[in-house]
Amino acid sequence: MINTRRVKVSATYNNGDFSEKTGADIESLTYVDSASDNSDSVDITINAQSSKWLKEWLPEKGATIEPRIIGKNWKSNGKGSHTIKCGLFILDDITYNDRPSTLSIGGVSKPSDDNFSELKQEYVWKNTSVKRIGETIAGRYGLEFTYDADDYDIECDEQDETDSSYYNTLCKNYGLTLKIYSRRMWVYDREKYKEKPPVKVFTKSSMIRGTLSYSTTLSGTYTGGTFNYTDADKDIDITCTVGGGLHTKSVSRRATSILDASVQLCAEINNANHGKTKLKFSVYGEWKVCSGHVIQLKGYGAGENSGLNGRYFVDKVTHKFTASGGFVSDIECSRIETSFHYWDVGGTIEVPTIRRKRRKPKTTSTQVPTRPQARQQMRQVQRQV
């Protein structure tokens, strides 16, 4: 006899077993796993007909909760168990409604210290790096820190916003992604993660019928760009270029070197182009795929990369458990396009010989054809200018 699939939710509340108290009172749980920008979140709806929920068992704002989704007998042979550890969340929203008596609690994975996302900080960062700044900010809030990317030097940068907003923007400027979960700040290179093999292949038969949606746009996407900055020490203007075509992006921002400008330019274009083609679909109980993973779609075109077929980066996974309806996962992803890299930067670097009169500029050309030669080539050009 093959056992039927079963799904249940368990949770730890302030390091105690919340599940024993709730029993079958949990009516639904929604867990949002985001790849970037927004913190992960969880929402739980509880059947609160018992008076205990308005007395000694009423959850408190600021408490911690660690939910888990547990599946039994999930494989086709009636065996196999799975667990999704949703992470650690800080309760920030508690709502009670009578008739029907329900208690809704919501939590986010950001630090409980409101200073992280609400207190404006004024600070000047000098002679440091993107990684060291992250380590410092994480340390302020007792967060663990994981950095999975190349590091970039920061000669001088002014902060005039919250730690959360400032560091998120800094990471974006260098093509990095910041994710916060389970009392940890995690920084990774999204373009490098896109090069990883897919963790799973999806076909039409894998999805819940009628849930697939697809969209693509040229608006806000670019085929190249330019980066303009001023070298204050030499009192000269420098322009870096990459790509070409009709859809180009112009960026003017502080940079400390041609290499620094090239990294920021490519990051700006890649960030804008991410999400050019979006895909969304639902499946019954996805245990393996998480945000930040690569998946592959097949069966929607004649070739591996024709039609809708191809590789996609997972931007968000929303897991929904209901006591009456089971377990469904919504997957949102972006098609993986060709990325720009700092070693692609070439074109011309223009250095005006007379700054005030703006006469015809002296032009130095440089190509950065291969990655191993990129840093050396950039240094050579810097010495020229």
Beta strands, then each sheet from edge to edge (+ up, - down):
strand 1: 6-13
strand 2: 16-17
strand 3: 26-34
strand 4: 41-47
strand 5: 64-72
strand 6: 81-85
strand 7: 89-97
strand 8: 102-108
strand 9: 121-129
strand 10: 144-148
strand 11: 153-161
strand 12: 176-181
strand 13: 184-189
strand 14: 200-202
strand 15: 213-216
strand 16: 224-231
strand 17: 236-243
strand 18: 248-252
strand 19: 277-284
strand 20: 294-297
strand 21: 310-322
strand 22: 326-335
strand 23: 348-351
strand 24: 362-365
sheet 1: 2+ 1- 5+ 6-
sheet 2: 2+ 1- 5+ 7- 8+ 4- 3+ 21- 20+ 14+
sheet 3: 2+ 1- 5+ 7- 8+ 4- 3+ 21- 22+ 19- 15+
sheet 4: 9+ 11-
sheet 5: 10+ 13+ 12-
sheet 6: 17+ 16- 18-
sheet 7: 23+ 24-
end
